[in-house]
Amino acid sequence: MAHNIHGTFVSEKVNKIRWRPDFMNASHYFVTGSWDNDQNSIKLWDFQENEEDAEVYPFLVAEFPHNGDITEVKFLNGDFFVASSSSGCVSLLKITSEHGIDPLIERKIYWEGVHKFPNGENCPCTAFCTYDNDIVSVGEDGSINLLNAQNQNVIRTIENADSCSIRCVAFLKHSEILTGNFRGQLKIFDIRAPKSQPATTFMLSGDQISPLCLQNHPTQRHLVVAGDEEGSITIWDLRQNTYPVNVLDAHEGGVMEIHFHPDHPDQLFTCSTDGDVWHWSPKCGSASSLLNGENVWLASEAIKNKLDVFTLMPKLHKPINSLDVNRNKVLCGCDNEAVYLINGVNVFK
């Protein structure tokens, strides 16, 4: 697969990297969130592509200081995004762009200390998920918080939702979330119901292997994919039952993030602590079956024979913590204090 790789040293470890949703039909803005600094920050970057095969270097547009390590960043739309940190806080931030003035990052809502240990000290917010303006955060305290981008108050808190740290969370529907905890348990909660107990609990695998990330299929939210600390990818069809449809032995290290391509959901991208970025794509014969309504990720037999896996860049010797996909471009952030733009990825089957 022919593509170009452009790496840029940014002088800090990057824990999260996200494309800004197309702004005025321009897909060249992105944000990064750092970790392991005395003062961490969220930064807005821009790059402009010039001639074909020319080097592409992002340049810093705006910066916002943030307490603690950045643990998650997600855009609600082209202007507003949410960030969480190891200090237990969640922030709603806005990119303000005025004609003739460089963009700024402004904080609109600050939910401080929404995750706390029993002694009252703030504990890390490990992850959050979004659905329209709703935000659900989870943390090492085992609690779940329902927030809203139009309300400065916490809508609901489920304390002691879990007896151990919750590592990841995803919306299944507007009233339902799926969480994954440190012991490898996955739980479905109805966040609108008065009870605080999960509606369903099941295991990631037979062993206590912790999930590191959860991701929904873009058009079929009942299809959920989890990446775990041992490098496996597990796929469920939650319409049927809580037994996995498929388990793929993937990376040598933990799977840090999983992203379906937003426009071509038969294409999957993963990154890991072993320094790999992979592109999972249906083989030509399998791709044609998608026209008949078959979802390759739910193929119960010989799924490995229906997929090609491509390495998008040479293996790094540091964890790749985060990636994001926009059209035929993939961004990733790494512990080697660099960000990478992979341009020209073949997703147009």
C-alpha positions as CSV (number, residue, x, y, z in Angstrom):
1,M,0.0,0.0,0.0
2,A,1.7,3.3,-1.1
3,H,1.6,6.0,1.4
4,N,3.8,8.8,2.8
5,I,4.9,9.1,6.4
6,H,5.8,12.4,8.0
7,G,7.2,12.5,11.5
8,T,7.5,15.6,13.6
9,F,9.3,16.0,17.0
10,V,7.0,17.9,19.4
11,S,9.2,17.8,22.6
12,E,6.6,16.0,24.7
13,K,5.0,12.6,25.0
14,V,1.6,12.5,23.2
15,N,-1.1,10.6,25.0
16,K,-4.0,11.6,22.7
17,I,-4.3,12.9,19.2
18,R,-7.5,13.8,17.4
19,W,-8.4,15.4,14.0
20,R,-10.6,18.4,14.3
21,P,-13.8,17.6,12.4
22,D,-13.8,19.2,8.9
23,F,-13.7,22.9,9.5
24,M,-14.7,24.9,6.4
25,N,-13.9,21.7,4.4
26,A,-10.3,21.8,5.6
27,S,-9.0,18.6,7.3
28,H,-5.6,19.9,8.4
29,Y,-6.2,20.9,12.0
30,F,-5.7,18.5,14.9
31,V,-5.2,18.5,18.7
32,T,-2.8,16.7,20.9
33,G,-2.8,16.1,24.7
34,S,0.4,15.5,26.5
35,W,1.4,13.4,29.5
36,D,4.3,13.0,31.9
37,N,5.1,16.7,32.0
38,D,5.3,19.0,35.0
39,Q,2.7,21.1,33.2
40,N,0.7,19.3,30.5
41,S,-1.3,20.9,27.8
42,I,-3.7,20.6,24.9
43,K,-2.4,22.0,21.7
44,L,-4.0,22.8,18.4
45,W,-1.9,22.2,15.3
46,D,-2.2,23.0,11.6
47,F,-0.4,21.9,8.5
48,Q,-0.8,22.8,4.9
49,E,0.3,20.4,2.2
50,N,2.2,22.0,-0.7
51,E,3.5,20.1,-3.7
52,E,3.2,16.4,-4.0
53,D,5.7,14.4,-1.9
54,A,6.8,17.5,-0.2
55,E,7.5,17.3,3.5
56,V,4.6,18.3,5.7
57,Y,5.4,19.8,9.1
58,P,2.6,20.8,11.5
59,F,2.9,24.1,13.2
60,L,1.5,25.1,16.6
61,V,-1.6,27.3,16.5
62,A,-2.9,27.5,20.1
63,E,-2.1,25.9,23.5
64,F,-4.1,25.4,26.6
65,P,-2.5,24.4,29.9
66,H,-4.2,21.4,31.6
67,N,-3.7,19.9,35.1
68,G,-2.6,16.3,35.1
69,D,-1.9,13.9,32.2
70,I,-4.5,14.1,29.4
71,T,-6.3,10.8,29.4
72,E,-8.9,11.4,26.6
73,V,-9.9,13.9,24.0
74,K,-13.0,13.8,21.9
75,F,-14.7,16.4,19.6
76,L,-18.4,17.1,19.9
77,N,-18.3,19.1,16.7
78,G,-15.9,21.3,14.8
79,D,-15.7,23.9,17.6
80,F,-16.2,22.1,20.9
81,F,-14.3,19.2,22.3
82,V,-14.0,17.5,25.7
83,A,-10.8,16.5,27.6
84,S,-10.2,14.5,30.8
85,S,-7.1,14.1,33.0
86,S,-5.4,12.2,35.7
87,S,-6.4,15.0,38.1
88,G,-10.0,13.7,38.0
89,C,-11.4,16.6,36.0
90,V,-13.3,16.9,32.8
91,S,-13.3,20.0,30.6
92,L,-15.4,21.3,27.8
93,L,-13.2,23.4,25.5
94,K,-13.9,25.5,22.5
95,I,-11.7,26.5,19.6
96,T,-12.6,30.2,18.9
97,S,-11.7,31.3,15.4
98,E,-12.3,34.9,14.3
99,H,-11.4,36.3,10.9
100,G,-7.9,37.7,10.9
101,I,-7.1,36.4,14.4
102,D,-5.3,33.2,15.3
103,P,-7.6,30.5,16.9
104,L,-7.7,30.3,20.7
105,I,-8.6,27.4,23.0
106,E,-11.0,28.5,25.7
107,R,-12.5,26.5,28.6
108,K,-16.3,26.7,28.7
109,I,-17.1,24.2,31.5
110,Y,-14.8,22.7,34.1
111,W,-16.1,19.7,36.0
112,E,-13.5,19.6,38.8
113,G,-12.8,16.5,40.9
114,V,-15.6,14.4,39.5
115,H,-13.5,11.3,40.4
116,K,-12.2,11.0,43.9
117,F,-10.7,8.2,46.1
118,P,-12.5,7.4,49.4
119,N,-10.1,9.7,51.3
120,G,-11.3,12.6,49.2
121,E,-8.2,13.0,47.0
122,N,-8.8,13.4,43.3
123,C,-8.2,10.3,41.2
124,P,-7.7,9.8,37.5
125,C,-10.6,10.1,35.1
126,T,-9.5,7.2,32.9
127,A,-11.9,7.6,30.0
128,F,-15.1,9.1,28.8
129,C,-17.5,8.6,25.9
130,T,-19.9,11.0,24.2
131,Y,-23.4,10.8,22.6
132,D,-24.6,14.1,21.2
133,N,-24.1,16.5,24.1
134,D,-24.0,13.8,26.8
135,I,-20.7,12.8,28.3
136,V,-20.1,9.8,30.5
137,S,-16.8,9.7,32.5
138,V,-15.3,6.7,34.3
139,G,-12.3,6.6,36.7
140,E,-10.0,4.7,39.0
141,D,-12.6,5.3,41.8
142,G,-15.0,2.9,40.1
143,S,-17.6,5.6,39.6
144,I,-19.6,6.7,36.6
145,N,-20.6,10.4,36.0
146,L,-23.2,11.6,33.5
147,L,-22.4,15.1,32.3
148,N,-23.8,17.4,29.6
149,A,-22.1,20.0,27.5
150,Q,-24.9,22.5,28.2
151,N,-24.9,22.1,32.0
152,Q,-22.2,22.9,34.5
153,N,-23.7,20.5,37.1
154,V,-23.1,16.8,37.2
155,I,-26.3,15.2,36.0
156,R,-25.9,11.9,37.8
157,T,-23.2,10.0,39.6
158,I,-23.2,6.3,40.1
159,E,-20.8,5.8,43.0
160,N,-19.2,2.4,43.5
161,A,-20.5,1.3,40.1
162,D,-17.4,-1.0,40.2
163,S,-15.2,-2.3,42.9
164,C,-12.1,-1.6,40.9
165,S,-10.8,0.9,38.4
166,I,-12.9,1.3,35.2
167,R,-10.5,1.5,32.2
168,C,-12.8,2.2,29.3
169,V,-16.4,3.1,28.4
170,A,-18.6,3.3,25.2
171,F,-22.2,4.3,24.5
172,L,-24.4,1.5,23.2
173,K,-27.4,3.7,22.9
174,H,-28.5,7.1,24.4
175,S,-29.4,5.4,27.7
176,E,-27.0,2.5,27.8
177,I,-23.2,2.3,28.3
178,L,-20.7,-0.5,28.3
179,T,-17.7,-0.3,30.7
180,G,-14.6,-2.4,31.0
181,N,-12.7,-2.7,34.4
182,F,-9.2,-3.7,35.5
183,R,-10.3,-7.3,36.2
184,G,-11.5,-7.9,32.7
185,Q,-15.2,-7.5,33.4
186,L,-17.5,-5.7,31.0
187,K,-20.8,-4.3,32.4
188,I,-23.8,-2.7,30.7
189,F,-25.5,0.1,32.7
190,D,-28.7,1.9,32.0
191,I,-27.7,5.4,33.0
192,R,-31.4,6.6,33.0
193,A,-32.6,3.9,35.3
194,P,-32.8,4.6,39.1
195,K,-30.8,1.6,40.1
196,S,-27.0,1.7,40.2
197,Q,-26.4,-2.0,39.4
198,P,-25.4,-3.1,36.0
199,A,-28.0,-4.8,33.8
200,T,-25.5,-7.3,32.5
201,T,-22.0,-8.4,33.4
202,F,-19.7,-10.6,31.3
203,M,-16.0,-11.3,31.0
204,L,-13.6,-10.2,28.3
205,S,-12.0,-13.6,28.3
206,G,-11.5,-16.6,30.6
207,D,-8.5,-14.9,32.3
208,Q,-8.6,-11.6,34.1
209,I,-7.2,-9.6,31.2
210,S,-7.9,-5.9,31.3
211,P,-9.5,-4.1,28.3
212,L,-7.7,-0.9,27.4
213,C,-10.2,0.5,24.8
214,L,-13.7,0.0,23.5
215,Q,-15.0,1.1,20.2
216,N,-18.5,0.9,18.5
217,H,-19.0,0.3,14.8
218,P,-20.0,3.7,13.3
219,T,-23.3,2.5,11.9
220,Q,-24.1,-0.6,14.0
221,R,-23.6,0.4,17.6
222,H,-24.4,-3.2,18.8
223,L,-21.1,-4.3,17.2
224,V,-18.4,-3.5,19.9
225,V,-14.7,-4.1,19.6
226,A,-12.3,-4.2,22.6
227,G,-8.5,-4.1,22.7
228,D,-6.8,-5.6,25.7
229,E,-3.5,-5.4,27.5
230,E,-2.2,-8.7,25.9
231,G,-2.7,-7.5,22.3
232,S,-6.0,-9.3,21.4
233,I,-9.0,-7.8,19.7
234,T,-12.4,-9.1,20.8
235,I,-15.6,-8.5,18.8
236,W,-19.2,-8.8,20.1
237,D,-22.6,-8.6,18.5
238,L,-24.6,-7.5,21.6
239,R,-27.9,-8.0,19.9
240,Q,-27.3,-11.8,20.2
241,N,-25.5,-12.4,23.5
242,T,-22.4,-11.6,25.5
243,Y,-20.2,-14.3,24.0
244,P,-17.6,-12.9,21.6
245,V,-18.2,-13.5,17.9
246,N,-14.5,-13.3,17.2
247,V,-11.2,-13.0,19.1
248,L,-8.2,-12.0,17.1
249,D,-4.6,-12.4,18.3
250,A,-3.2,-9.1,17.1
251,H,-0.4,-7.0,18.6
252,E,2.5,-8.2,20.7
253,G,1.7,-5.4,23.2
254,G,-1.4,-3.9,24.6
255,V,-4.0,-2.4,22.1
256,M,-4.1,1.3,23.0
257,E,-6.8,2.4,20.6
258,I,-9.1,1.1,17.9
259,H,-10.8,3.2,15.3
260,F,-13.2,2.3,12.5
261,H,-12.9,4.5,9.5
262,P,-15.8,6.9,9.8
263,D,-16.7,6.7,6.1
264,H,-15.6,3.1,5.4
265,P,-16.5,1.1,8.5
266,D,-15.2,-2.1,7.0
267,Q,-11.7,-0.6,7.6
268,L,-10.2,-0.8,11.1
269,F,-7.1,0.9,12.5
270,T,-5.2,-0.1,15.7
271,C,-2.1,1.1,17.6
272,S,-0.2,-0.6,20.5
273,T,2.4,-0.4,23.2
274,D,4.7,-2.4,21.0
275,G,5.1,0.5,18.6
276,D,2.9,-0.7,15.7
277,V,0.1,1.0,13.7
278,W,-2.0,-1.5,11.7
279,H,-4.7,-1.1,9.0
280,W,-7.2,-4.0,8.9
281,S,-9.0,-4.3,5.6
282,P,-11.3,-6.9,4.0
283,K,-9.7,-8.9,1.2
284,C,-11.2,-8.2,-2.3
285,G,-13.6,-11.1,-2.2
286,S,-14.7,-10.2,1.3
287,A,-15.2,-6.6,0.4
288,S,-17.7,-7.5,-2.4
289,S,-19.8,-9.4,0.1
290,L,-20.4,-6.2,2.0
291,L,-22.6,-5.1,-0.9
292,N,-24.9,-7.9,0.1
293,G,-25.2,-6.6,3.7
294,E,-22.6,-8.9,5.3
295,N,-20.5,-7.3,8.0
296,V,-17.0,-8.8,7.8
297,W,-16.4,-8.1,11.5
298,L,-19.3,-10.4,12.4
299,A,-18.1,-13.3,10.2
300,S,-18.1,-16.2,12.6
301,E,-15.9,-18.5,10.5
302,A,-12.4,-17.9,9.2
303,I,-12.4,-14.2,9.7
304,K,-8.6,-14.1,9.5
305,N,-9.0,-15.4,5.9
306,K,-11.2,-12.5,5.1
307,L,-8.8,-9.7,6.3
308,D,-5.6,-8.2,5.2
309,V,-3.5,-6.5,7.9
310,F,-1.0,-3.8,6.8
311,T,1.7,-2.2,8.8
312,L,1.4,1.6,8.2
313,M,4.9,2.6,9.4
314,P,8.1,1.0,10.6
315,K,7.9,-0.4,14.1
316,L,8.8,2.1,16.8
317,H,10.5,1.3,20.1
318,K,8.1,3.3,22.1
319,P,4.3,2.9,22.7
320,I,2.0,4.5,20.2
321,N,-0.7,5.8,22.5
322,S,-3.2,7.2,20.2
323,L,-4.4,7.4,16.5
324,D,-7.1,9.1,14.5
325,V,-8.4,8.7,10.9
326,N,-9.7,11.3,8.5
327,R,-10.3,10.3,4.9
328,N,-7.0,8.7,3.7
329,K,-4.9,10.3,6.5
330,V,-3.9,8.7,9.8
331,L,-2.4,10.6,12.7
332,C,-0.7,9.0,15.6
333,G,1.1,10.2,18.8
334,C,3.9,8.4,20.5
335,D,6.0,8.3,23.7
336,N,9.1,9.2,21.6
337,E,7.8,12.8,21.7
338,A,6.7,12.8,18.1
339,V,3.6,12.9,16.0
340,Y,3.2,11.1,12.7
341,L,1.0,11.9,9.7
342,I,0.5,8.8,7.4
343,N,-0.9,10.2,4.1
344,G,-2.4,8.3,1.2
345,V,-3.7,5.3,3.1
346,N,-5.8,3.1,0.7
347,V,-9.3,3.0,2.2
348,F,-11.2,3.6,-1.0
349,K,-12.1,0.1,-2.2
